[in-house]
Amino acid sequence: MFQKAIAQYNKQAEQPFAPKVVLFDMDGVLYNSMPNHAKAWQRAMAEFGINFTAEDAYATEGARGVDTVRKYAKVQLGKELTEDEAEEMYQLKARYFHEMPTTDIFDGVKDLMQKIQDGGLKIGIVTGSGQRQLINRLLSDFKDFINEAQVTTAFDVKRGKPNPDPYLIGLQKAGNFAPHEGIVVENAPLGVRAGIAAGCFTVAINSGPLPDTALLSEGANILFDTVSDFSNCWEQLITCCNQ
């Protein structure tokens, strides 16, 4: 399974795949939070007269929230919002999200992180979120694996996903790693595109309602249905890399 994916990656990469760091997206990869995000987005956007579906939430997941607001306001309202105007709308969405019950960590996430850490690889988290409450929860839930210096947020970049900037900065923050040394774990089309654009081996986790093709067509090197499935195959990936 991994041999073919690695061979295809190496054909495109500037240097052969040699993993030293794993960069995780947050929503939809670490937490089963996307259903709540979708509901919050729909409620907030509707108040501003914007039609925003659950599918839109999954399709734009990973982008900076203000960028999503500005995109839909331009298309549906014909308005060019300023950053501050978009931020005001985004904060309403954030408030609605935080009124909902706390979401669970996906099964297999901590097991996978433990395997990564035991193997001597570094861990980073790269999210399009800029919500302090979520970042604080990350640092609490995964304190055995990361510190704040290893977390890249919307505040670290001017250009969010699908641009490569978040993952390139994530590589730097995790320890100045090169793209061929990174594994990106993503659940969203924009995130997969960002990981590929950054030059990293990109693993797609299809935890949402989108078809597999939505992730594979963006260039994902390999796809799993769950993080647990990826965790169960971790040793196989490392074995293939060492051959």
C-alpha positions, 0 to 999 in steps of 0.5 A: 500500500505505502510502497506505491504511494511513496514511489509516486511521491518520490517522482514528484519530490525534489528529494526522496521521502524521509519522514521526521515530522508529522503535521496534523490538521485539527478539525476533522482529524484530531477532533470530531468537530466538523458537524458543529462547525458546519451548523455554526457556519450555517447559522451565522452566515444566514444572519448576514443573508448568505446561503451556506450549506454543510457541504460548503463548510466541509469544502472550505474547511482549513481556510482562514475563517475571514477568507471564507466569509469574504469569499461568500460575501463577494459572491452572494452579496456583491460586497468586498468586505474588509478584514475587520468586517469579515472578522466580526462575522467570523466571531459570530460563527465562533460564538455559536460554535462555542455554545455547542457541546464539546467535541470528542477526540477521534479514536486512534489519535493519541495512539498514533501520536504515541507511536510517532513520538516513540519512533523519534519523530516530531509532531506539529499541528497546523490549523486555520483556526484563530480561536484561543479557546480551541488552541488552549484545548489543543495544548491541554488535550495533547500536552504529552506530545506538543507545546505552543511553539509546535502549533501553527494557527491563522495568526501565523499566516497571511495566506491560509490553506490551500496555499502552502504557507501554513504547512511550510511554517509548520515545518519551520516551527516543528524544527526547521524541517524540509518538505520531504521530511514532513507528513501532512494529515488532512481531512479537507480538500483545501488542506490536502491541496496545501500539503501537496503544494508545500511538498509534503507526503500528504495523508487524507482522512475522510472523516466527513461526507465528501466522496473520496475523490474530493480528497484524492483529486487534490493529490492526496498520496494515500487515503484512510477512512479513520485515524485509527486505520492510519495508526494501525498501518503506521509501522508499515509506513515506517518499514517502507521508508527504511527499505 
